[in-house]
Amino acid sequence: MSYAQSKIEIPFTTSIGNTDLSSTNTVGEQGRIIPLYAPFIVRAIAVQKLDAANATGMVLSFRDSSPASTGGGTATGDQFAVMTFTTADTATKVRYQDGLNQEISPGDALAVVVTTGASGGVFRASAYGEYRWETPANDATQVSTTA
């Protein structure tokens, strides 16, 4: 099958659609992306700190939370990338990690989880990657319907 290969960047959002995420003295899942039809292959993740407050020590865990549940899965087995912030991470600076090849199945969540909070940590995060369009997931939980 011939098709135009394209990669996209998708922002992590909260359960109510906000793209501004917080680690201010908070640990736990802060945002997620959930593919529903085709698997999504994560090639890179990026984070931008939005405030001038200190985020030193803030640690973000990126996880394939399957099945998509609240809490963002566990660091053991689900985690595929980690970002630790230092004093060099000033406001508006973008940090990224590429070379990832994590496939997120439909119905699973790609979650960003704060494992160590900081006194100042409002941030945005996104995943860069591509859908595997050739086939749906062939997942037992997917059901084909007709109109």
Backbone torsions as a table, in degrees:
resi	resn	phi	psi	omega
1	MET	NA	132.3	-179.0
2	SER	-104.8	130.2	177.2
3	TYR	-154.4	160.3	178.7
4	ALA	-73.2	124.6	177.9
5	GLN	-78.0	126.9	179.6
6	SER	-142.1	142.6	176.1
7	LYS	-111.9	150.8	-178.2
8	ILE	-135.3	161.8	175.4
9	GLU	-113.8	127.7	-177.6
10	ILE	-120.6	128.0	179.0
11	PRO	-77.3	145.5	169.7
12	PHE	-73.1	142.2	177.2
13	THR	-131.7	159.0	174.1
14	THR	-78.0	178.6	-179.8
15	SER	-65.2	-17.9	177.8
16	ILE	-108.7	15.1	172.4
17	GLY	89.8	5.0	178.1
18	ASN	-72.7	142.3	175.3
19	THR	-98.4	-13.0	175.6
20	ASP	-84.3	115.6	-176.7
21	LEU	-107.7	158.7	-175.1
22	SER	-131.3	141.3	171.2
23	SER	-121.9	15.2	-176.8
24	THR	-64.0	99.7	-179.3
25	ASN	51.8	33.5	-177.2
26	THR	-128.0	137.9	170.6
27	VAL	-122.0	154.1	-179.0
28	GLY	120.9	-179.7	-178.4
29	GLU	-67.6	132.8	179.8
30	GLN	-114.3	-22.4	-179.2
31	GLY	-163.8	163.0	-178.7
32	ARG	-155.1	162.0	173.0
33	ILE	-131.2	132.0	-178.8
34	ILE	-128.1	107.7	173.2
35	PRO	-73.6	143.1	-177.4
36	LEU	-114.9	-25.7	-178.0
37	TYR	-111.5	-56.4	-176.9
38	ALA	-109.4	146.5	176.0
39	PRO	-60.8	146.9	178.8
40	PHE	-114.2	127.5	-179.8
41	ILE	-101.1	114.0	-179.3
42	VAL	-80.1	120.2	177.6
43	ARG	-100.2	-27.2	-179.1
44	ALA	-158.7	159.2	172.1
45	ILE	-128.5	151.4	179.5
46	ALA	-139.7	146.6	179.3
47	VAL	-136.2	135.2	174.8
48	GLN	-121.5	121.9	175.7
49	LYS	-77.9	132.7	-172.7
50	LEU	-101.6	-21.6	-176.1
51	ASP	-111.2	164.5	-178.3
52	ALA	-86.1	-6.0	-179.1
53	ALA	-67.6	162.8	-177.8
54	ASN	-70.9	124.8	175.7
55	ALA	-116.3	18.4	-179.9
56	THR	-57.3	130.2	178.4
57	GLY	92.5	-9.0	177.7
58	MET	-64.9	129.9	179.7
59	VAL	-122.5	127.1	178.0
60	LEU	-112.2	134.4	178.1
61	SER	-112.7	130.2	177.2
62	PHE	-104.9	126.6	-169.8
63	ARG	-134.3	148.3	170.3
64	ASP	-94.2	96.9	-175.0
65	SER	-91.3	101.9	-178.0
66	SER	-124.1	131.4	-7.4
67	PRO	-71.6	166.0	-177.8
68	ALA	-60.5	109.2	-179.5
69	SER	-135.6	163.4	177.9
70	THR	-70.1	151.2	178.6
71	GLY	102.7	-17.1	173.9
72	GLY	76.7	21.1	177.6
73	GLY	74.3	-161.4	-177.7
74	THR	-121.7	158.8	177.6
75	ALA	-68.8	-29.0	179.5
76	THR	-85.5	114.0	176.8
77	GLY	91.6	-33.2	-177.7
78	ASP	-97.8	-27.9	-175.4
79	GLN	-74.7	133.0	176.6
80	PHE	-127.2	-5.9	176.4
81	ALA	-156.7	149.4	179.2
82	VAL	-136.2	141.5	174.3
83	MET	-128.2	127.0	178.0
84	THR	-115.1	127.9	-176.3
85	PHE	-93.5	145.8	-179.0
86	THR	-125.1	-177.6	178.9
87	THR	-64.5	-21.1	179.3
88	ALA	-74.1	-12.9	-177.7
89	ASP	-87.2	86.7	-178.4
90	THR	-86.0	169.6	-179.8
91	ALA	-58.3	141.7	178.9
92	THR	74.1	-7.5	177.7
93	LYS	-71.5	135.9	179.4
94	VAL	-102.2	128.2	173.3
95	ARG	-109.1	144.4	178.7
96	TYR	-141.8	162.3	175.4
97	GLN	-137.6	119.7	-179.7
98	ASP	-116.9	-175.1	-177.1
99	GLY	80.9	13.9	178.9
100	LEU	-86.7	152.4	177.0
101	ASN	-143.3	48.4	-177.2
102	GLN	-88.7	122.3	178.6
103	GLU	-94.5	126.2	178.9
104	ILE	-102.8	119.2	-178.9
105	SER	-77.2	152.9	176.5
106	PRO	-55.5	137.1	-179.0
107	GLY	88.3	-16.5	174.5
108	ASP	-87.6	162.7	-179.6
109	ALA	-114.3	137.8	166.5
110	LEU	-92.8	110.7	-172.3
111	ALA	-113.9	143.9	169.8
112	VAL	-106.3	122.8	-174.0
113	VAL	-121.3	128.5	174.6
114	VAL	-82.6	117.8	178.6
115	THR	-98.5	-24.5	173.6
116	THR	-135.9	116.3	-179.1
117	GLY	-77.4	170.6	178.5
118	ALA	-141.0	163.8	-178.3
119	SER	-69.9	-23.6	176.7
120	GLY	-140.0	111.6	-175.8
121	GLY	-156.5	54.2	171.5
122	VAL	-83.8	128.7	-174.8
123	PHE	-147.3	165.6	170.4
124	ARG	-120.0	148.5	178.9
125	ALA	-138.5	150.4	177.5
126	SER	-145.4	160.0	175.1
127	ALA	-116.9	135.7	177.7
128	TYR	-110.0	132.5	-179.1
129	GLY	179.3	-155.3	-176.1
130	GLU	-148.6	151.3	174.3
131	TYR	-83.0	147.9	172.8
132	ARG	-94.6	90.3	-169.8
133	TRP	-75.9	-17.6	-171.2
134	GLU	-57.6	-31.5	-175.0
135	THR	-155.5	148.8	169.0
136	PRO	-65.5	179.6	-170.4
137	ALA	-66.4	-17.0	-170.8
138	ASN	55.5	39.8	-177.0
139	ASP	-94.6	134.7	-178.0
140	ALA	-61.2	-21.4	-179.3
141	THR	-85.3	-10.2	177.5
142	GLN	-87.6	138.5	-179.8
143	VAL	-129.2	125.6	177.6
144	SER	-78.5	137.4	177.8
145	THR	-128.0	161.2	176.2
146	THR	-113.4	154.3	-177.5
147	ALA	-74.4	NA	NA
